Structures are given as structure tokens and as C-alpha cells.
């Protein structure tokens, strides 16, 4: 089977069994996942009416495969391995349902929000269950891309890398951000974020110490990503504090300040800027033309209208009402 990152393949491809007759849907699905992942052997209790969708997005030499399907089993057999030209790791970010990954006599269970990894060069069984519709974002990781980040003598085994006490939450956050933004960001940026994800997974697999982890640039980059997301989710809270976002991300308040200092700003300035940008966008939104300026300011976490007006003018060079009328 031709793999998804072939130069002849478009970066973004979608297969949907709804486009085929019910008695051909499972066969179509089987062909789609082989195209996206390399040779696999799916098994299902039914070979008809199999509603499924496979979407693949290239990430440089790797890819992200988003798959939605009913309960079923997928095998990577010896024959599948022998018939494949490439080798990879499957880094699975579970979006809905459960997946039990069986490899080398070891079982790793993934529930929603968890991330696990298996090796395509070894037989593996993936048991997808617990839901009428299941979803996974599976990263196709070229073996060399990950092994080059690991010690030469590293002995791989299936793992749930999201459990890592030091970088597990960052792996989840980076996988989530890459899954959500792979098509919105430039291809170059998506590849860079994919590299961050591989750095974090390699750190987890090699079990480096917390001190070593904190010194790695990719750790800091991914922490900033998680930190900004935590802030954006709380921008409407008037009393947003460093302590609140530090607790949400799982780092110290001191490290929050250090990360913002590293990017040339402060926590307070970043929060203020994001609130002002959000309020400015709402003031220009035709759907909110009837909403009072003060209400929009309060929506974005401001508790004092005069303070909002003053800071808005400093940021955009005019008062909010003039901005809305312009």
C-alpha cells in the first residue's frame, strides 16, 4: 500500500464510507486505513453498514490521521509488517470511546484525552470499544524521527505517555493543539509543533529526570502553549491570577513569570492584550452591534469601564465607541 506521506499524495485527504453502498462500506474503510496508516487488518462483527471517516493531514515526513468509526478491532499482523515498505510508531490521542492496545504481551488502555504509542514493526491489536461512535487522532511517526531522539540502546514498549508525571500534560496539550490547528496553521508551523510533540514523547519514553526535562527548549515551548491555552479559557474571569493558571498547567508561579519573561512580556501585559484584542473584535462584530460597550468590556474580564476605555485607547489609538463606529 502507498503510504500517506508519499510525494504524489495531497497533504489533506478524506475518505468517507457514506459515499459508498452499505455492503461496500467496510471494505472501503479497510482500504482507507491501509492508505493512511500502512497495511492493517481490521475486523468487525458486520461487513456492511459501517459508518466511518478517515482524514489524513501531512506533517512533513509524518501525518495526523483522524478516524471516526463504530466498535471494531484492528490488527497489525506479521503479514502486514512484511508487506510494508516503511516503519513507524502510532501515537494515538483518543478523542472518544476506549482503545486497548495489545503488543508484546502488554495491554495499554486509552480513554478519552489519553495518549499512547505502539510500534508498527511489531504485531499489535487495537480493540476499539465503549461507544457507538469512536474517534482517535493517530499521529503517524516515522521510526527514525523518534528513534533519533532516543538513546541508542533504547528498548521500546507500548506506553501510555500521557501518564508521565513531568511532561504527560504537555503531550496531551500539544497533541490536542496540533489536532485542532493542523489545517489552520501553516504547514511549516504544523511541522514545528509536530517536532515539539516528538521531543516531549522522547523525553517521556527515555524517562529523563525532571531537572533535565526543564532545561529542554521544547519543554518550555510546549509549556507556553499550555499556559496560553489556560489563560484563554479564563480570560473572562475578572480576578484571573498567576496562581490560577499555574495550578491549571501544573507548574509554579515562578516558572510562569520566567516563561513570559523569556518571550519579552509579563503575565499581566499578556492577559491585558488578549482581553483588549478580544473586546476589539467583538466591537466590530455585526452580531453584537446592539450590545453595550460596557457589557462587552465586562464579558472580557474588565471590572471598571473607565480603566477599559483608557487601556483600549492606549492599545488601539482611539476610544471604544470610535473604534466601533469606524
HUDA-V382136 format. One line per field, one symbol per residue. ss: DSSP state (~ for helix, > for strand, _ for the rest). phi: phi as a letter, one per 20 degrees, with the letter a starting at -180 (. if undefined). psi: psi as a letter, one per 40 degrees, with the letter a starting at -180 (. if undefined). A space follows every 10 residues. Layout:
ss = ???
phi = ???
psi = ???
This chain:
ss = __________ _>>>>>~~~_ _~~~~~~~~~ ~~~~~~~___ >>>_______ __>>>>>>>_ _>>>>>>>>_ _>>>>>_~~~ ~~~____>>> >>>>>>_>>> >>>__>>>>> ____>>>>>_ ___>>>>>>_ ___>>>>>>> >>~~~~~___ ________>_ ~~~____~~~ ~~~~~~~~~~ ~_____~~~~ ~~~~~~~~~~ ~~~~~~___~ ~~~~__~~~~ ~~~~~~~~~~ ~~________ _~~~~~~~~_ __~~~~~~~~ ~~____~~~~ ~~~~~~~~~~ ~~~__~~~__ __~~~~~~~_ ____~~~~~~ ~~~~~~___~ ~~~~~_
phi = .fefefgeeg fcccdcffec fgfdfffffg fffffednfc cfcbfcdcld fbcccccfcm edaddeccaf faccddegff ffeeedcbdd dddfdbnccd ddblmddcdd dgneccccdf ecgbcddebm qfcdcbddee dggffeffed ggefdfbgbd ffegfecgff ffffffffff dgeeefffff ffffffffff fffffelfff ffffeeffff ffffgfffff fffcgeegeg cfffffffen cefffgffff ffenbcgfff ffffffffff fffefgfdfe efgfffffgd nedcffffff fffffdnbfg ffffff
psi = ihideidehi dhihhheeei ideedddddd ddddddeahi gihidieigg hihhhhhigb eaihhhhhii haihihiddd ddehdiiiih hhhhdiaihh hhhfehhhhh iheihiiihe eihihhhhag idhiiihhhh hhdddddeei idehhiihig eeehededdd dddddddddd edediidddd dddddddddd dddddefiid dddeehdddd dddddddddd ddeedehdfh iddddddddf iidddddddd ddefaidddd dddddddddd dddehdeede hidddddddf ehehdddddd dddddeeiid dddde.
